[in-house]
Amino acid sequence: MSTVPSTPETPVVPTILARLRAETRPYHDALEAGAFNEALRAGAPTPTGTAQFLERMYGFLQPYEAALRAHAAELGPAWELPQRYRAHLILEDLGRPAADPGLPLCPAMPPLRTVPQLLGALYVMEGSTLGGQVIARQLERAGIPLRRYFSGYGERTGRLWKTFGQLLTVAATPATADDIVASAALTFQHLAAWINQP
């Protein structure tokens, strides 16, 4: 009587998105420990606190988006980068002129010189569009009109996040996955240090 030989179980290799979620969780949580998010959790956001948070976000987004623009050709049109730039939405929220917004820029950005570094940072910033929609609803309930940035891509938010995940899964290779995850962790850390400073 013949038997089917047993085969050793193939180790399950986590996808890049699963790795990013798991390995950056502590840094994500640290970012959300700031005063603005505490006010949101308490159901008591203020116009002043919201404006201060947006000013800080602009200070990080502006140099981040400049790095993306500098590497747009390397990433290619499939990433739809022009649709993913959002710093201008903060200026609209705050009523600041694009030519000279007069807002401080983050002096300690994570390294954004290679494609894997940019992909790690993209994971952080694109993920924020999902949480931003929740924040926009909270601000609406509180009667705070500063919601343009937090609304992300509006009805396109889900599609753009799904597209991003698909592109990232294809782009991540065994040679680049560690760099992508490390960059995402650094992006969370630098952003938290900038956003949450006194």
C-alpha positions as CSV (number, residue, x, y, z in Angstrom):
1,M,0.0,0.0,0.0
2,S,1.5,3.3,-1.1
3,T,1.4,6.4,1.0
4,V,1.8,10.0,0.0
5,P,5.1,11.2,1.3
6,S,4.9,14.0,3.7
7,T,6.4,17.3,2.6
8,P,7.9,19.7,5.0
9,E,5.8,22.8,5.5
10,T,6.9,25.8,3.6
11,P,7.6,28.7,5.9
12,V,5.2,31.5,5.4
13,V,6.9,34.6,4.3
14,P,5.0,37.7,5.4
15,T,4.0,40.1,2.7
16,I,5.7,43.5,2.8
17,L,2.5,45.1,4.0
18,A,2.2,42.6,6.9
19,R,5.8,43.2,7.8
20,L,5.3,47.0,7.7
21,R,2.2,46.8,9.9
22,A,3.8,44.6,12.5
23,E,7.3,46.0,12.6
24,T,6.3,49.7,12.7
25,R,3.4,49.4,15.1
26,P,5.4,50.8,18.1
27,Y,6.5,53.8,16.1
28,H,2.9,54.3,14.8
29,D,1.6,54.2,18.4
30,A,4.3,56.7,19.5
31,L,3.2,59.1,16.8
32,E,-0.4,58.9,18.0
33,A,0.5,59.7,21.6
34,G,0.8,63.4,20.9
35,A,-1.5,66.2,22.2
36,F,-3.6,66.5,19.0
37,N,-4.5,62.8,19.0
38,E,-5.1,62.8,22.7
39,A,-7.6,65.6,22.2
40,L,-9.3,63.6,19.4
41,R,-9.5,60.5,21.6
42,A,-11.1,62.7,24.3
43,G,-13.6,64.0,21.8
44,A,-12.3,67.5,22.4
45,P,-10.3,68.8,19.4
46,T,-9.8,72.5,19.2
47,P,-9.3,74.9,16.2
48,T,-5.9,76.0,17.7
49,G,-4.7,72.5,18.3
50,T,-5.8,71.4,14.9
51,A,-4.0,74.3,13.2
52,Q,-0.8,73.7,15.1
53,F,-0.9,70.0,14.1
54,L,-1.4,71.0,10.5
55,E,1.5,73.5,10.6
56,R,3.8,70.7,11.8
57,M,2.5,68.3,9.2
58,Y,3.2,70.8,6.5
59,G,6.7,71.2,7.8
60,F,7.2,67.5,7.2
61,L,5.2,67.0,4.0
62,Q,6.9,69.8,2.1
63,P,10.4,68.3,2.1
64,Y,9.0,64.7,1.8
65,E,7.1,65.7,-1.3
66,A,10.1,67.5,-2.7
67,A,12.1,64.2,-2.4
68,L,9.2,62.3,-4.1
69,R,9.2,64.9,-7.0
70,A,13.0,64.5,-7.4
71,H,12.6,60.7,-7.8
72,A,9.3,60.7,-9.7
73,A,10.9,59.4,-12.9
74,E,12.5,56.4,-11.0
75,L,9.2,55.5,-9.5
76,G,7.2,55.9,-12.7
77,P,3.6,57.0,-13.6
78,A,1.9,53.9,-12.1
79,W,2.4,55.4,-8.6
80,E,0.2,58.4,-9.5
81,L,2.5,60.7,-7.5
82,P,0.8,63.9,-8.7
83,Q,-2.4,62.8,-7.1
84,R,-0.6,61.9,-3.9
85,Y,0.9,65.3,-3.1
86,R,-1.1,66.9,-0.2
87,A,1.0,69.7,1.3
88,H,-1.0,72.2,-0.6
89,L,-4.2,71.0,1.1
90,I,-2.8,72.1,4.4
91,L,-2.1,75.6,3.0
92,E,-5.7,75.7,1.8
93,D,-6.9,74.7,5.3
94,L,-4.7,77.3,7.0
95,G,-5.3,80.1,4.4
96,R,-1.6,80.4,3.7
97,P,-0.1,81.4,0.4
98,A,1.7,78.7,-1.5
99,A,4.5,81.1,-2.6
100,D,5.5,82.0,1.0
101,P,3.6,80.1,3.6
102,G,5.9,81.2,6.4
103,L,5.8,77.8,8.2
104,P,8.9,76.1,9.6
105,L,10.2,73.0,7.9
106,C,11.3,69.8,9.7
107,P,15.1,70.1,10.0
108,A,15.6,66.3,10.6
109,M,14.0,64.4,7.9
110,P,14.6,60.6,7.5
111,P,16.9,59.7,4.6
112,L,14.9,59.9,1.3
113,R,17.6,59.3,-1.3
114,T,16.8,55.8,-2.6
115,V,13.6,54.2,-4.0
116,P,13.3,51.8,-1.0
117,Q,13.6,54.7,1.4
118,L,10.9,56.6,-0.5
119,L,8.7,53.5,-0.5
120,G,9.0,53.2,3.3
121,A,8.1,56.8,3.7
122,L,5.2,56.5,1.2
123,Y,3.8,53.7,3.3
124,V,3.6,56.0,6.3
125,M,2.2,59.0,4.5
126,E,-0.3,57.1,2.4
127,G,-1.5,55.2,5.4
128,S,-2.3,58.5,7.0
129,T,-5.0,59.2,4.4
130,L,-7.1,56.3,5.9
131,G,-6.9,57.6,9.5
132,G,-7.3,61.2,8.2
133,Q,-10.8,60.5,7.0
134,V,-11.8,59.4,10.5
135,I,-10.2,62.6,11.9
136,A,-12.1,64.7,9.3
137,R,-15.4,63.3,10.6
138,Q,-14.4,64.0,14.2
139,L,-13.5,67.6,13.3
140,E,-16.8,68.0,11.5
141,R,-18.7,66.9,14.6
142,A,-16.7,69.5,16.6
143,G,-17.5,72.2,14.1
144,I,-13.9,72.7,13.1
145,P,-13.5,73.6,9.4
146,L,-9.9,72.5,9.0
147,R,-10.6,69.3,7.1
148,R,-9.3,69.6,3.6
149,Y,-6.0,67.8,4.4
150,F,-7.6,65.2,6.6
151,S,-10.1,64.2,3.9
152,G,-7.2,62.6,2.0
153,Y,-8.3,61.8,-1.5
154,G,-12.0,61.9,-0.8
155,E,-13.8,59.1,-2.6
156,R,-10.6,58.0,-4.2
157,T,-8.8,57.2,-0.9
158,G,-9.6,53.5,-0.8
159,R,-8.7,53.0,-4.4
160,L,-5.4,54.8,-4.1
161,W,-4.5,52.9,-1.0
162,K,-5.3,49.6,-2.7
163,T,-3.2,50.6,-5.7
164,F,-0.3,51.6,-3.5
165,G,-0.4,48.3,-1.7
166,Q,-0.4,46.4,-5.0
167,L,2.5,48.4,-6.4
168,L,4.5,48.1,-3.1
169,T,4.0,44.3,-3.1
170,V,5.4,44.1,-6.6
171,A,8.2,46.6,-5.9
172,A,9.5,45.0,-2.7
173,T,12.1,42.3,-3.3
174,P,14.2,40.2,-0.9
175,A,17.0,42.7,-1.5
176,T,14.9,45.8,-0.7
177,A,12.3,44.7,1.8
178,D,14.5,45.4,4.8
179,D,15.3,48.9,3.6
180,I,11.6,49.6,3.0
181,V,10.7,48.6,6.5
182,A,13.6,50.4,8.1
183,S,12.7,53.6,6.2
184,A,9.0,53.4,7.3
185,A,10.1,53.0,11.0
186,L,12.5,56.0,10.6
187,T,9.8,58.0,9.0
188,F,7.4,57.4,11.9
189,Q,10.2,58.2,14.4
190,H,11.2,61.5,12.7
191,L,7.6,62.5,12.2
192,A,6.7,61.8,15.8
193,A,9.7,63.8,17.0
194,W,8.7,66.7,14.9
195,I,5.0,66.6,15.5
196,N,5.1,65.9,19.2
197,Q,7.8,68.3,20.3
198,P,6.7,70.8,22.9
